[in-house]
């Protein structure tokens, strides 16, 4: 900023260079040379023709090529349809632009602008009409009519909101409970097989689920109905890990919640609810693949890195009379992402 | 000869002219619709030409492609979360439980001929739609095309970008594959973090506990009816305002604030823009045919207990993802309630704040500069250094957050420590954008200096002159009048100095402080700007050049005078002639 501009009163210097006006129009080769013009015409027609050929080839490919045919390692039908459709479209586009650039008039035209605003008279007339309308309605003189209308319109918003009430049930305490309960077996998530402590090696991680998601006998229905399994799984999915009992730090919240160094944690991240699955055997860290929150499973599931704020909830387990791992009870706190009334 | 009834050369019988069929159709239509009055001007409406005006066109055409391919997909897609066991032609998933939505997506991909092509075209066009809107918006921002009277069109554009992103996210969620379900899971976490209402909003959205059996049909309604309807209406408003305001143009010889110079809509722009639609469509078809995108069959159906490492959302969600990843784990537990700052701030407050700044920008700049006039000539980015530098800083922030959104990919690709990248990003988003701002501002100012230098002393010709004393100088040659005019065709900055004297005394204390702030901001806005030369400076420089020229006069007409390069006259025996 030069100094003279700090005093707003100084005259602004005139434009240093006058507008030289529109440059002279220079003819293109196609404007002056009939041979070039004819050539351009042929080019455009050829492009349009090639488009037609591609469109026909698309139809031929559609019927002639089998759905499973493979051409140099690529699905042949997909390749042929994409290429022919793409070329059919491109040739029309390139032809049209070639036409406009070579053969259509390239004389620049000047059009004048007008201010976006209406003329003063128009504006005055419009305002007068508006005033007249307001005056005729008497809305200014009859506040009772105006206010009762405003009130009625405002209340009309209520039915619009109330009618949406049945979008879903109220949460109630459903976020605080899962299907886990005393004595429910912790089973493999793939086939529903129950797990014995001796099945697990030190350092191993097993993705597990409650037995209620699987039929207890062949051919029977599982305890949790089919259509509810996904919603229940989004809360009840767990992981089992086996560590050296000496490595496990003091379990202040969870005395006797594990079996021989086997601990069971919720698999649902306390950040926004992704299933956590990346296990670092040496460090006992569990990493969420979505936003990289990291939990220390040897230290009460404590957050040691990332955006999560709360430790991973732990499920107390024990063994039943047949020696299989079972839950001592449901989780003693809500699993998954935080919410207002969680406390 | 279309205007005469018949032709004759006087010796042969007259031949009646053929009636123009187009005119007959136009007459038929006009007698019923009265369209002649409306179209007589618009048919030859002038549009100025510049490559950067094409960016918005890409966005428009990719939306049309989205409508066309989307209708095709909707003929087979089944937006239901009803559970089925797959028995289609994709061997790897046979016998697996999945939703109807996922099964019909597999059917479109494997059993409907051209189905995969259309699905991939739809996804690529969506990418192109959002990317083109974003780049178009940057073009409008950098060149000042959002200034009065176009502020409302800027706002419409900003809302369109937001709707485009929401539309993209809804579409990404529909196939109900593992990735799209994971995206919804994260959306559920974001919604649940809303103070007071979070869990209720989540239950109403999903029709019960996540994932429920309602979200896909609901998103489908939003994706194919609600949001596209809004986008279509806003595009119509955007185009109508464009026609009413007439397109902005770059300054240049013959181009002023009061005119628009270019080619007529009919036929040149009809052919160019229409042709460009087919080119965009054709490129999308080639991409859809040859480049795999979102291969949902590889991810498998959604299962809330599964996720794959390296999960990434579509690119336009990258900055939200990055913010969510680098946010520290802050949560407040007070009076028996939980407030999750770690989700609420990056997931809800930040996007809303960003949108507000974008929409309010034209008014913020107007307030700082005090410029309330209409503008139809575009500004070169270098001539508004502060604005340009602001965008450079914003792009940097965008890029950093994008990188943060892929911190796991960066860590595994470049063998870096994930935690270090995250800690670095937490600081970098506050430190690097201001540095880029300073750098970009200085860069603009030095480009302004260079322009002024060329105006005063001409351009560097590359011709080295040796004088009688044996010294060497580079010959500078004057710019052509057209080029020189174009370089000076921008306004001189006027700093808002603040109210003074009686005006300032009349203000209340807070208003006076605001006025002072405005004056300070205005001063900072223009600080360092280089003024274009004044008439006196230019005359002085030309006078100086003439003296120098007199010094070189004996060389005139010889190969060494340099004029063969600027086309002023040819030089005998010199083959290098280049006409500018």
Interface residues (C-beta under 8 A of the other chain):
Chain A: X1 X2 X5 X6 X8 X12 X13 X14 X15 X16 X17 X18 X19 X20 X21 X22 X23 X62 X67 X75 X77 X78 X79 X81 X82 X83 X85 X86 X87 X88 X89 X90 X91 X92 X93 X94 X95 X96 X97 X99 X100 X104 X105 X106 X108 X109 X110 X111 X112 X113 X115 X116 X164 X167 X168 X169 X170 X171 X174 X175 X189 X207 X209 X226 X227 X230 X231 X233 X234 X235 X237 X267 X268 X271 X272 X273 X274 X275 X277 X278 X289 X290 X291 X292 X293 X303 X305 X306 X307 X308 X309 X310 X336 X337 X338 X339 X340 X341 X342 X343
Chain B: X44 X45 X46 X83 X89 X110 X111 X113 X114 X116 X117 X149 X182 X185 X186 X188 X189 X190 X192 X193 X194 X195 X196 X197 X198 X199 X200 X202 X203 X204 X205 X206 X207 X208 X209 X210 X211 X212 X213 X214 X244 X245 X246 X253 X254 X256 X257 X258 X259 X260 X261 X262 X263 X264 X267 X268 X271 X272 X274 X275 X276 X277 X278 X279 X280 X281 X282 X283 X284 X285 X286 X288 X289 X290 X302 X303 X304 X305 X306 X307 X308 X309 X310 X311 X321 X324 X325 X326 X327 X328 X329 X330 X331 X333 X336 X337 X338 X339 X340 X342 X343 X374 X376 X407 X408 X418 X419 X422 X455 X481 X482 X484 X485 X488 X489 X492 X493 X494 X495 X497 X523 X526 X527 X528 X529 X531 X532 X533 X534 X535 X536 X537 X538
